């Protein structure tokens, strides 16, 4: 879950969940709010855009009170272009970096992932069809006789 910002030093596996708990909206929601604000008629002034970004998006939506000038500029430029994809990435990165939270992918779907087992004890009976991911872990723990207990299973 941690994020190793500096590759030349030993990683610190720390994260700061308070940064996440201050957020009240998703980056997707905030991106659309900002694009709609920038496209509103009459067109908002640069000062109004800056105030909206700081108050509604950064402070009110993300809970970010220490946005840099560069972050604000990049967000404003993406909003002016109507680029929701870039906005979502920028806003998500702002929040993730403050939480020290790293991601392995920018997308996740609910699509089933295929698992194949070719040989081994009880494989044919135990690992087949559509399974919950936790059932695979339980099967392996029992197969390897790890002594792990699963009190949550009834």
C-alpha positions as a printed Julia matrix, in Angstrom:
154×3 Matrix{Float64}:
   0.0     0.0     0.0
   2.93    2.35    0.58
   4.48    4.49   -2.08
   8.25    4.61   -2.49
   8.8     8.13   -3.8
  12.58    8.06   -3.74
  13.99    4.93   -5.4
  17.51    5.56   -4.04
  16.61    5.1    -0.36
  15.12    2.23    1.57
  11.33    2.47    1.34
   9.2     3.62    4.23
   5.93    1.79    4.26
   3.85    4.55    5.74
   0.57    5.94    4.62
  -1.53    8.79    5.87
  -5.23    7.86    5.87
  -6.21   11.28    7.24
  -5.53   12.68    3.79
  -8.18   10.34    2.4
 -10.68   10.95    5.18
 -10.77   14.69    4.4
 -11.96   14.07    0.83
 -15.7    14.47    0.34
 -15.95   13.73   -3.39
 -14.25   11.55   -5.98
 -11.84   12.97   -8.53
 -14.35   12.03  -11.24
 -17.13   14.07   -9.6
 -14.84   17.04   -8.98
 -13.5    16.96  -12.54
 -17.01   17.2   -13.96
 -17.97   19.96  -11.53
 -14.94   21.96  -12.55
 -15.44   21.44  -16.28
 -19.08   22.51  -15.94
 -18.06   25.58  -13.95
 -15.47   26.62  -16.54
 -17.97   26.11  -19.37
 -20.76   28.06  -17.66
 -22.21   31.23  -19.19
 -21.17   33.91  -18.69
 -17.65   32.53  -18.67
 -15.98   32.86  -15.27
 -12.96   35.1   -14.97
  -9.5    33.67  -14.29
  -9.82   34.84  -10.67
 -13.21   33.12  -10.32
 -11.75   29.9   -11.76
  -8.83   30.06   -9.36
 -11.14   30.65   -6.39
 -13.44   27.8    -7.43
 -10.52   25.41   -7.87
  -9.08   26.31   -4.47
 -12.33   26.45   -2.46
 -14.62   23.9    -4.11
 -12.2    21.42   -5.64
  -9.04   21.41   -3.53
 -10.27   22.37   -0.05
 -13.93   21.39   -0.2
 -13.73   18.29   -2.41
 -10.31   16.77   -1.91
  -9.6    18.19    1.53
  -6.26   19.45    0.21
  -5.14   22.67    1.88
  -1.55   22.76    0.64
  -1.94   22.7    -3.13
   1.08   24.0    -5.0
   0.97   26.71   -7.65
   1.98   24.1   -10.23
  -0.87   21.77   -9.22
  -3.38   24.61   -9.44
  -2.05   25.66  -12.84
  -2.16   22.13  -14.27
  -5.71   21.61  -13.0
  -6.86   24.96  -14.43
  -5.29   24.23  -17.83
  -6.92   20.77  -18.01
 -10.28   22.28  -17.01
  -9.97   25.01  -19.65
  -9.37   22.27  -22.27
 -12.36   20.3   -20.95
 -10.0    17.35  -20.49
 -11.79   15.25  -17.87
  -9.36   12.33  -18.18
  -6.35   14.5   -17.3
  -8.3    16.23  -14.54
  -9.25   12.94  -12.9
  -5.62   11.8   -13.0
  -4.31   15.1   -11.62
  -6.84   15.24   -8.79
  -6.37   11.57   -7.95
  -2.6    12.01   -7.88
  -2.91   15.02   -5.57
  -4.86   12.98   -3.06
  -2.8     9.8    -3.41
   0.51   11.61   -2.99
  -0.66   13.25    0.23
  -1.83    9.88    1.55
   1.47    8.29    0.43
  -0.65    5.78   -1.41
   0.69    4.03   -4.48
  -1.35    2.28   -7.11
  -0.33   -0.52   -9.43
  -2.92    0.36  -12.05
  -5.11    3.27  -13.07
  -8.07    1.07  -13.7
  -9.83   -1.86  -12.14
 -12.8    -3.75  -13.4
 -15.06   -6.33  -11.88
 -14.23   -8.78  -14.64
 -13.5   -12.33  -13.5
  -9.86  -13.39  -13.64
  -9.19  -16.89  -14.88
  -7.21  -19.24  -12.69
  -5.81  -22.47  -14.11
  -4.62  -25.49  -12.12
  -3.27  -28.48  -14.0
  -2.23  -31.02  -11.38
  -1.96  -31.55   -7.67
  -3.85  -32.91   -4.7
  -7.59  -32.26   -4.91
  -7.14  -29.65   -7.62
  -9.89  -31.05   -9.82
 -12.46  -30.86   -7.03
 -11.38  -27.65   -5.35
 -10.19  -25.14   -7.92
 -12.78  -24.98  -10.64
 -15.53  -22.74  -11.88
 -16.3   -19.3   -10.51
 -14.79  -18.81   -7.03
 -14.42  -16.06   -4.49
 -10.8   -14.94   -4.21
 -10.78  -15.67   -0.46
 -11.77  -19.3    -1.15
  -8.52  -19.76   -3.08
  -6.5   -18.57   -0.09
  -8.43  -20.87    2.24
  -7.88  -23.81   -0.11
  -4.13  -23.15   -0.25
  -3.86  -22.73    3.54
  -5.62  -26.04    4.08
  -3.64  -27.79    1.35
  -0.34  -26.61    2.82
  -1.53  -27.36    6.35
  -0.46  -23.93    7.58
  -2.55  -24.09   10.74
  -4.21  -20.79    9.86
  -7.62  -20.36   11.39
 -10.49  -18.66    9.64
 -12.94  -17.62   12.38
 -15.02  -15.59    9.92
 -16.03  -18.68    7.96
 -19.15  -20.48    9.05
